[in-house]
Amino acid sequence: MEINKDDVGFRISNIRKRLGLNQELFGKKINQAHKSLVSKWEKGQSLPNNERLKLIAELGGITVDKLLYGDMDQILSNILKIIRTLEMSRT
């Protein structure tokens, strides 16, 4: 399943805001990531590396899978979109 960078960025932003941190302070907790890098993650321009994904997930109290793909409703919705796209391409 494809990772939607915009959705991941939204989840990272929510975790950061829930912790009451600005991008600079949040980045310091994520292996000294610069605030410009945090901004790129939140805008969906890039993804954190695996080590940073794990740290962000831990700070958010979620799994890396949930950080990358969302909750079960989001996963099922994405699967349905893929199926619909495949069905439409067959006709």
Backbone as XML, in Angstrom:
<?xml version="1.0"?>
<chain id="A" units="angstrom">
  <residue number="1" name="MET">
    <atom name="N" x="0.844" y="-1.173" z="0.000"/>
    <atom name="CA" x="0.000" y="0.000" z="0.000"/>
    <atom name="C" x="0.894" y="1.243" z="0.000"/>
  </residue>
  <residue number="2" name="GLU">
    <atom name="N" x="0.513" y="2.211" z="-0.782"/>
    <atom name="CA" x="1.304" y="3.426" z="-0.930"/>
    <atom name="C" x="1.136" y="4.345" z="0.279"/>
  </residue>
  <residue number="3" name="ILE">
    <atom name="N" x="2.227" y="4.994" z="0.661"/>
    <atom name="CA" x="2.202" y="5.936" z="1.773"/>
    <atom name="C" x="1.831" y="7.315" z="1.231"/>
  </residue>
  <residue number="4" name="ASN">
    <atom name="N" x="0.833" y="7.925" z="1.831"/>
    <atom name="CA" x="0.418" y="9.271" z="1.454"/>
    <atom name="C" x="1.181" y="10.256" z="2.341"/>
  </residue>
  <residue number="5" name="LYS">
    <atom name="N" x="2.155" y="10.954" z="1.759"/>
    <atom name="CA" x="3.011" y="11.859" z="2.532"/>
    <atom name="C" x="2.221" y="12.988" z="3.180"/>
  </residue>
  <residue number="6" name="ASP">
    <atom name="N" x="1.178" y="13.467" z="2.489"/>
    <atom name="CA" x="0.358" y="14.536" z="3.070"/>
    <atom name="C" x="-0.339" y="14.064" z="4.345"/>
  </residue>
  <residue number="7" name="ASP">
    <atom name="N" x="-0.866" y="12.844" z="4.318"/>
    <atom name="CA" x="-1.534" y="12.295" z="5.497"/>
    <atom name="C" x="-0.548" y="12.079" z="6.645"/>
  </residue>
  <residue number="8" name="VAL">
    <atom name="N" x="0.639" y="11.578" z="6.321"/>
    <atom name="CA" x="1.667" y="11.387" z="7.352"/>
    <atom name="C" x="2.033" y="12.740" z="7.956"/>
  </residue>
  <residue number="9" name="GLY">
    <atom name="N" x="2.198" y="13.736" z="7.098"/>
    <atom name="CA" x="2.526" y="15.069" z="7.581"/>
    <atom name="C" x="1.467" y="15.626" z="8.509"/>
  </residue>
  <residue number="10" name="PHE">
    <atom name="N" x="0.204" y="15.380" z="8.164"/>
    <atom name="CA" x="-0.900" y="15.824" z="9.008"/>
    <atom name="C" x="-0.830" y="15.140" z="10.374"/>
  </residue>
  <residue number="11" name="ARG">
    <atom name="N" x="-0.547" y="13.835" z="10.380"/>
    <atom name="CA" x="-0.454" y="13.108" z="11.650"/>
    <atom name="C" x="0.742" y="13.592" z="12.471"/>
  </residue>
  <residue number="12" name="ILE">
    <atom name="N" x="1.876" y="13.869" z="11.822"/>
    <atom name="CA" x="3.044" y="14.385" z="12.546"/>
    <atom name="C" x="2.712" y="15.740" z="13.163"/>
  </residue>
  <residue number="13" name="SER">
    <atom name="N" x="2.081" y="16.597" z="12.388"/>
    <atom name="CA" x="1.695" y="17.921" z="12.885"/>
    <atom name="C" x="0.768" y="17.797" z="14.093"/>
  </residue>
  <residue number="14" name="ASN">
    <atom name="N" x="-0.192" y="16.879" z="14.018"/>
    <atom name="CA" x="-1.119" y="16.683" z="15.142"/>
    <atom name="C" x="-0.386" y="16.217" z="16.395"/>
  </residue>
  <residue number="15" name="ILE">
    <atom name="N" x="0.572" y="15.310" z="16.229"/>
    <atom name="CA" x="1.350" y="14.835" z="17.377"/>
    <atom name="C" x="2.120" y="16.000" z="17.990"/>
  </residue>
  <residue number="16" name="ARG">
    <atom name="N" x="2.794" y="16.769" z="17.148"/>
    <atom name="CA" x="3.584" y="17.906" z="17.633"/>
    <atom name="C" x="2.701" y="18.903" z="18.385"/>
  </residue>
  <residue number="17" name="LYS">
    <atom name="N" x="1.565" y="19.243" z="17.801"/>
    <atom name="CA" x="0.669" y="20.217" z="18.429"/>
    <atom name="C" x="0.064" y="19.680" z="19.721"/>
  </residue>
  <residue number="18" name="ARG">
    <atom name="N" x="-0.261" y="18.386" z="19.726"/>
    <atom name="CA" x="-0.803" y="17.772" z="20.939"/>
    <atom name="C" x="0.210" y="17.839" z="22.082"/>
  </residue>
  <residue number="19" name="LEU">
    <atom name="N" x="1.505" y="17.773" z="21.732"/>
    <atom name="CA" x="2.560" y="17.866" z="22.739"/>
    <atom name="C" x="2.855" y="19.318" z="23.130"/>
  </residue>
  <residue number="20" name="GLY">
    <atom name="N" x="2.246" y="20.266" z="22.424"/>
    <atom name="CA" x="2.444" y="21.670" z="22.726"/>
    <atom name="C" x="3.815" y="22.195" z="22.333"/>
  </residue>
  <residue number="21" name="LEU">
    <atom name="N" x="4.393" y="21.631" z="21.273"/>
    <atom name="CA" x="5.739" y="22.007" z="20.844"/>
    <atom name="C" x="5.712" y="22.746" z="19.518"/>
  </residue>
  <residue number="22" name="ASN">
    <atom name="N" x="6.620" y="23.704" z="19.363"/>
    <atom name="CA" x="6.797" y="24.297" z="18.049"/>
    <atom name="C" x="7.699" y="23.376" z="17.237"/>
  </residue>
  <residue number="23" name="GLN">
    <atom name="N" x="7.880" y="23.674" z="15.966"/>
    <atom name="CA" x="8.660" y="22.785" z="15.101"/>
    <atom name="C" x="10.105" y="22.645" z="15.562"/>
  </residue>
  <residue number="24" name="GLU">
    <atom name="N" x="10.674" y="23.708" z="16.081"/>
    <atom name="CA" x="12.065" y="23.656" z="16.545"/>
    <atom name="C" x="12.232" y="22.717" z="17.734"/>
  </residue>
  <residue number="25" name="LEU">
    <atom name="N" x="11.373" y="22.863" z="18.740"/>
    <atom name="CA" x="11.466" y="22.008" z="19.924"/>
    <atom name="C" x="11.121" y="20.557" z="19.600"/>
  </residue>
  <residue number="26" name="PHE">
    <atom name="N" x="10.143" y="20.371" z="18.727"/>
    <atom name="CA" x="9.786" y="19.021" z="18.308"/>
    <atom name="C" x="10.976" y="18.360" z="17.608"/>
  </residue>
  <residue number="27" name="GLY">
    <atom name="N" x="11.612" y="19.102" z="16.717"/>
    <atom name="CA" x="12.771" y="18.581" z="15.997"/>
    <atom name="C" x="13.901" y="18.167" z="16.921"/>
  </residue>
  <residue number="28" name="LYS">
    <atom name="N" x="14.095" y="18.914" z="17.991"/>
    <atom name="CA" x="15.155" y="18.566" z="18.954"/>
    <atom name="C" x="14.890" y="17.214" z="19.603"/>
  </residue>
  <residue number="29" name="LYS">
    <atom name="N" x="13.622" y="16.870" z="19.771"/>
    <atom name="CA" x="13.263" y="15.572" z="20.353"/>
    <atom name="C" x="13.412" y="14.433" z="19.340"/>
  </residue>
  <residue number="30" name="ILE">
    <atom name="N" x="13.491" y="14.788" z="18.069"/>
    <atom name="CA" x="13.577" y="13.789" z="17.000"/>
    <atom name="C" x="14.994" y="13.817" z="16.423"/>
  </residue>
  <residue number="31" name="ASN">
    <atom name="N" x="15.935" y="13.413" z="17.230"/>
    <atom name="CA" x="17.342" y="13.341" z="16.802"/>
    <atom name="C" x="17.855" y="14.645" z="16.210"/>
  </residue>
  <residue number="32" name="GLN">
    <atom name="N" x="17.513" y="15.731" z="16.875"/>
    <atom name="CA" x="18.021" y="17.045" z="16.483"/>
    <atom name="C" x="17.658" y="17.430" z="15.048"/>
  </residue>
  <residue number="33" name="ALA">
    <atom name="N" x="16.468" y="17.059" z="14.614"/>
    <atom name="CA" x="16.006" y="17.454" z="13.277"/>
    <atom name="C" x="15.769" y="18.963" z="13.260"/>
  </residue>
  <residue number="34" name="HIS">
    <atom name="N" x="16.256" y="19.626" z="12.238"/>
    <atom name="CA" x="16.070" y="21.069" z="12.107"/>
    <atom name="C" x="14.597" y="21.361" z="11.841"/>
  </residue>
  <residue number="35" name="LYS">
    <atom name="N" x="14.150" y="22.536" z="12.283"/>
    <atom name="CA" x="12.731" y="22.887" z="12.118"/>
    <atom name="C" x="12.320" y="22.912" z="10.651"/>
  </residue>
  <residue number="36" name="SER">
    <atom name="N" x="13.249" y="23.202" z="9.735"/>
    <atom name="CA" x="12.899" y="23.184" z="8.307"/>
    <atom name="C" x="12.591" y="21.763" z="7.845"/>
  </residue>
  <residue number="37" name="LEU">
    <atom name="N" x="13.249" y="20.787" z="8.437"/>
    <atom name="CA" x="12.974" y="19.385" z="8.101"/>
    <atom name="C" x="11.607" y="18.978" z="8.646"/>
  </residue>
  <residue number="38" name="VAL">
    <atom name="N" x="11.302" y="19.391" z="9.864"/>
    <atom name="CA" x="9.980" y="19.113" z="10.450"/>
    <atom name="C" x="8.900" y="19.741" z="9.567"/>
  </residue>
  <residue number="39" name="SER">
    <atom name="N" x="9.153" y="20.945" z="9.100"/>
    <atom name="CA" x="8.206" y="21.623" z="8.218"/>
    <atom name="C" x="7.973" y="20.823" z="6.937"/>
  </residue>
  <residue number="40" name="LYS">
    <atom name="N" x="9.035" y="20.285" z="6.351"/>
    <atom name="CA" x="8.901" y="19.473" z="5.132"/>
    <atom name="C" x="8.073" y="18.224" z="5.394"/>
  </residue>
  <residue number="41" name="TRP">
    <atom name="N" x="8.272" y="17.600" z="6.550"/>
    <atom name="CA" x="7.466" y="16.421" z="6.892"/>
    <atom name="C" x="6.000" y="16.812" z="6.975"/>
  </residue>
  <residue number="42" name="GLU">
    <atom name="N" x="5.729" y="17.902" z="7.706"/>
    <atom name="CA" x="4.341" y="18.310" z="7.937"/>
    <atom name="C" x="3.648" y="18.755" z="6.652"/>
  </residue>
  <residue number="43" name="LYS">
    <atom name="N" x="4.395" y="19.258" z="5.693"/>
    <atom name="CA" x="3.827" y="19.668" z="4.406"/>
    <atom name="C" x="3.730" y="18.511" z="3.419"/>
  </residue>
  <residue number="44" name="GLY">
    <atom name="N" x="4.198" y="17.338" z="3.813"/>
    <atom name="CA" x="4.137" y="16.177" z="2.930"/>
    <atom name="C" x="5.188" y="16.202" z="1.837"/>
  </residue>
  <residue number="45" name="GLN">
    <atom name="N" x="6.242" y="16.988" z="2.014"/>
    <atom name="CA" x="7.296" y="17.085" z="1.013"/>
    <atom name="C" x="8.329" y="15.975" z="1.147"/>
  </residue>
  <residue number="46" name="SER">
    <atom name="N" x="8.435" y="15.405" z="2.341"/>
    <atom name="CA" x="9.355" y="14.290" z="2.575"/>
    <atom name="C" x="8.880" y="13.505" z="3.784"/>
  </residue>
  <residue number="47" name="LEU">
    <atom name="N" x="9.486" y="12.344" z="3.968"/>
    <atom name="CA" x="9.171" y="11.502" z="5.117"/>
    <atom name="C" x="10.393" y="11.392" z="6.016"/>
  </residue>
  <residue number="48" name="PRO">
    <atom name="N" x="10.179" y="11.270" z="7.320"/>
    <atom name="CA" x="11.308" y="11.025" z="8.220"/>
    <atom name="C" x="11.938" y="9.666" z="7.913"/>
  </residue>
  <residue number="49" name="ASN">
    <atom name="N" x="13.217" y="9.517" z="8.261"/>
    <atom name="CA" x="13.839" y="8.209" z="8.110"/>
    <atom name="C" x="13.248" y="7.248" z="9.143"/>
  </residue>
  <residue number="50" name="ASN">
    <atom name="N" x="13.587" y="5.984" z="9.043"/>
    <atom name="CA" x="12.975" y="4.961" z="9.907"/>
    <atom name="C" x="13.194" y="5.224" z="11.392"/>
  </residue>
  <residue number="51" name="GLU">
    <atom name="N" x="14.385" y="5.660" z="11.747"/>
    <atom name="CA" x="14.673" y="5.933" z="13.156"/>
    <atom name="C" x="13.804" y="7.070" z="13.679"/>
  </residue>
  <residue number="52" name="ARG">
    <atom name="N" x="13.665" y="8.107" z="12.882"/>
    <atom name="CA" x="12.842" y="9.245" z="13.289"/>
    <atom name="C" x="11.354" y="8.898" z="13.280"/>
  </residue>
  <residue number="53" name="LEU">
    <atom name="N" x="10.919" y="8.068" z="12.332"/>
    <atom name="CA" x="9.524" y="7.615" z="12.336"/>
    <atom name="C" x="9.196" y="6.924" z="13.654"/>
  </residue>
  <residue number="54" name="LYS">
    <atom name="N" x="10.121" y="6.088" z="14.103"/>
    <atom name="CA" x="9.905" y="5.358" z="15.356"/>
    <atom name="C" x="9.812" y="6.324" z="16.538"/>
  </residue>
  <residue number="55" name="LEU">
    <atom name="N" x="10.687" y="7.316" z="16.583"/>
    <atom name="CA" x="10.655" y="8.296" z="17.669"/>
    <atom name="C" x="9.358" y="9.102" z="17.662"/>
  </residue>
  <residue number="56" name="ILE">
    <atom name="N" x="8.928" y="9.528" z="16.480"/>
    <atom name="CA" x="7.687" y="10.301" z="16.371"/>
    <atom name="C" x="6.494" y="9.463" z="16.821"/>
  </residue>
  <residue number="57" name="ALA">
    <atom name="N" x="6.459" y="8.212" z="16.379"/>
    <atom name="CA" x="5.366" y="7.322" z="16.778"/>
    <atom name="C" x="5.349" y="7.136" z="18.296"/>
  </residue>
  <residue number="58" name="GLU">
    <atom name="N" x="6.523" y="6.942" z="18.884"/>
    <atom name="CA" x="6.597" y="6.785" z="20.341"/>
    <atom name="C" x="6.097" y="8.030" z="21.057"/>
  </residue>
  <residue number="59" name="LEU">
    <atom name="N" x="6.506" y="9.209" z="20.581"/>
    <atom name="CA" x="6.026" y="10.460" z="21.188"/>
    <atom name="C" x="4.510" y="10.579" z="21.064"/>
  </residue>
  <residue number="60" name="GLY">
    <atom name="N" x="3.973" y="10.090" z="19.963"/>
    <atom name="CA" x="2.532" y="10.163" z="19.737"/>
    <atom name="C" x="1.747" y="9.042" z="20.378"/>
  </residue>
  <residue number="61" name="GLY">
    <atom name="N" x="2.462" y="8.059" z="20.940"/>
    <atom name="CA" x="1.781" y="6.934" z="21.571"/>
    <atom name="C" x="1.065" y="6.039" z="20.570"/>
  </residue>
  <residue number="62" name="ILE">
    <atom name="N" x="1.627" y="5.959" z="19.348"/>
    <atom name="CA" x="1.036" y="5.125" z="18.299"/>
    <atom name="C" x="2.119" y="4.260" z="17.678"/>
  </residue>
  <residue number="63" name="THR">
    <atom name="N" x="1.719" y="3.335" z="16.824"/>
    <atom name="CA" x="2.676" y="2.509" z="16.104"/>
    <atom name="C" x="3.168" y="3.249" z="14.864"/>
  </residue>
  <residue number="64" name="VAL">
    <atom name="N" x="4.292" y="2.795" z="14.338"/>
    <atom name="CA" x="4.804" y="3.365" z="13.098"/>
    <atom name="C" x="3.794" y="3.122" z="11.974"/>
  </residue>
  <residue number="65" name="ASP">
    <atom name="N" x="3.175" y="1.947" z="11.949"/>
    <atom name="CA" x="2.161" y="1.666" z="10.923"/>
    <atom name="C" x="1.013" y="2.664" z="10.979"/>
  </residue>
  <residue number="66" name="LYS">
    <atom name="N" x="0.565" y="2.984" z="12.175"/>
    <atom name="CA" x="-0.532" y="3.946" z="12.297"/>
    <atom name="C" x="-0.075" y="5.338" z="11.880"/>
  </residue>
  <residue number="67" name="LEU">
    <atom name="N" x="1.178" y="5.674" z="12.170"/>
    <atom name="CA" x="1.721" y="6.957" z="11.735"/>
    <atom name="C" x="1.760" y="7.026" z="10.211"/>
  </residue>
  <residue number="68" name="LEU">
    <atom name="N" x="2.172" y="5.934" z="9.578"/>
    <atom name="CA" x="2.310" y="5.920" z="8.122"/>
    <atom name="C" x="0.989" y="5.752" z="7.384"/>
  </residue>
  <residue number="69" name="TYR">
    <atom name="N" x="0.099" y="4.929" z="7.911"/>
    <atom name="CA" x="-1.110" y="4.563" z="7.165"/>
    <atom name="C" x="-2.415" y="5.015" z="7.804"/>
  </residue>
  <residue number="70" name="GLY">
    <atom name="N" x="-2.378" y="5.490" z="9.021"/>
    <atom name="CA" x="-3.593" y="5.927" z="9.696"/>
    <atom name="C" x="-4.267" y="4.788" z="10.440"/>
  </residue>
  <residue number="71" name="ASP">
    <atom name="N" x="-5.462" y="5.064" z="10.935"/>
    <atom name="CA" x="-6.198" y="4.034" z="11.663"/>
    <atom name="C" x="-6.898" y="3.097" z="10.685"/>
  </residue>
  <residue number="72" name="MET">
    <atom name="N" x="-7.554" y="2.101" z="11.190"/>
    <atom name="CA" x="-8.163" y="1.070" z="10.357"/>
    <atom name="C" x="-9.181" y="1.648" z="9.374"/>
  </residue>
  <residue number="73" name="ASP">
    <atom name="N" x="-9.950" y="2.643" z="9.794"/>
    <atom name="CA" x="-10.913" y="3.265" z="8.884"/>
    <atom name="C" x="-10.208" y="3.892" z="7.684"/>
  </residue>
  <residue number="74" name="GLN">
    <atom name="N" x="-9.101" y="4.557" z="7.934"/>
    <atom name="CA" x="-8.350" y="5.187" z="6.850"/>
    <atom name="C" x="-7.745" y="4.136" z="5.925"/>
  </residue>
  <residue number="75" name="ILE">
    <atom name="N" x="-7.234" y="3.063" z="6.503"/>
    <atom name="CA" x="-6.644" y="1.987" z="5.698"/>
    <atom name="C" x="-7.702" y="1.372" z="4.795"/>
  </residue>
  <residue number="76" name="LEU">
    <atom name="N" x="-8.865" y="1.061" z="5.361"/>
    <atom name="CA" x="-9.939" y="0.461" z="4.567"/>
    <atom name="C" x="-10.436" y="1.408" z="3.482"/>
  </residue>
  <residue number="77" name="SER">
    <atom name="N" x="-10.520" y="2.683" z="3.810"/>
    <atom name="CA" x="-10.931" y="3.667" z="2.820"/>
    <atom name="C" x="-9.941" y="3.719" z="1.663"/>
  </residue>
  <residue number="78" name="ASN">
    <atom name="N" x="-8.654" y="3.678" z="1.976"/>
    <atom name="CA" x="-7.624" y="3.690" z="0.928"/>
    <atom name="C" x="-7.689" y="2.439" z="0.060"/>
  </residue>
  <residue number="79" name="ILE">
    <atom name="N" x="-7.949" y="1.293" z="0.670"/>
    <atom name="CA" x="-8.062" y="0.040" z="-0.088"/>
    <atom name="C" x="-9.261" y="0.115" z="-1.035"/>
  </residue>
  <residue number="80" name="LEU">
    <atom name="N" x="-10.377" y="0.647" z="-0.537"/>
    <atom name="CA" x="-11.566" y="0.784" z="-1.389"/>
    <atom name="C" x="-11.296" y="1.711" z="-2.571"/>
  </residue>
  <residue number="81" name="LYS">
    <atom name="N" x="-10.562" y="2.779" z="-2.346"/>
    <atom name="CA" x="-10.205" y="3.684" z="-3.445"/>
    <atom name="C" x="-9.371" y="2.964" z="-4.495"/>
  </residue>
  <residue number="82" name="ILE">
    <atom name="N" x="-8.447" y="2.144" z="-4.057"/>
    <atom name="CA" x="-7.600" y="1.381" z="-4.987"/>
    <atom name="C" x="-8.454" y="0.419" z="-5.796"/>
  </residue>
  <residue number="83" name="ILE">
    <atom name="N" x="-9.367" y="-0.271" z="-5.130"/>
    <atom name="CA" x="-10.243" y="-1.229" z="-5.812"/>
    <atom name="C" x="-11.112" y="-0.512" z="-6.839"/>
  </residue>
  <residue number="84" name="ARG">
    <atom name="N" x="-11.683" y="0.624" z="-6.461"/>
    <atom name="CA" x="-12.528" y="1.384" z="-7.396"/>
    <atom name="C" x="-11.721" y="1.845" z="-8.612"/>
  </residue>
  <residue number="85" name="THR">
    <atom name="N" x="-10.494" y="2.293" z="-8.366"/>
    <atom name="CA" x="-9.636" y="2.738" z="-9.462"/>
    <atom name="C" x="-9.348" y="1.578" z="-10.400"/>
  </residue>
  <residue number="86" name="LEU">
    <atom name="N" x="-9.063" y="0.414" z="-9.849"/>
    <atom name="CA" x="-8.791" y="-0.760" z="-10.671"/>
    <atom name="C" x="-10.035" y="-1.162" z="-11.485"/>
  </residue>
  <residue number="87" name="GLU">
    <atom name="N" x="-11.179" y="-1.122" z="-10.846"/>
    <atom name="CA" x="-12.421" y="-1.485" z="-11.538"/>
    <atom name="C" x="-12.713" y="-0.502" z="-12.675"/>
  </residue>
  <residue number="88" name="MET">
    <atom name="N" x="-12.470" y="0.780" z="-12.437"/>
    <atom name="CA" x="-12.731" y="1.777" z="-13.468"/>
    <atom name="C" x="-11.762" y="1.641" z="-14.630"/>
  </residue>
  <residue number="89" name="SER">
    <atom name="N" x="-10.559" y="1.221" z="-14.350"/>
    <atom name="CA" x="-9.579" y="1.087" z="-15.429"/>
    <atom name="C" x="-9.868" y="-0.129" z="-16.322"/>
  </residue>
  <residue number="90" name="ARG">
    <atom name="N" x="-10.659" y="-1.063" z="-15.827"/>
    <atom name="CA" x="-11.013" y="-2.253" z="-16.598"/>
    <atom name="C" x="-12.140" y="-1.980" z="-17.588"/>
  </residue>
  <residue number="91" name="THR">
    <atom name="N" x="-12.902" y="-0.927" z="-17.347"/>
    <atom name="CA" x="-14.052" y="-0.659" z="-18.218"/>
    <atom name="C" x="-13.711" y="0.316" z="-19.317"/>
  </residue>
</chain>
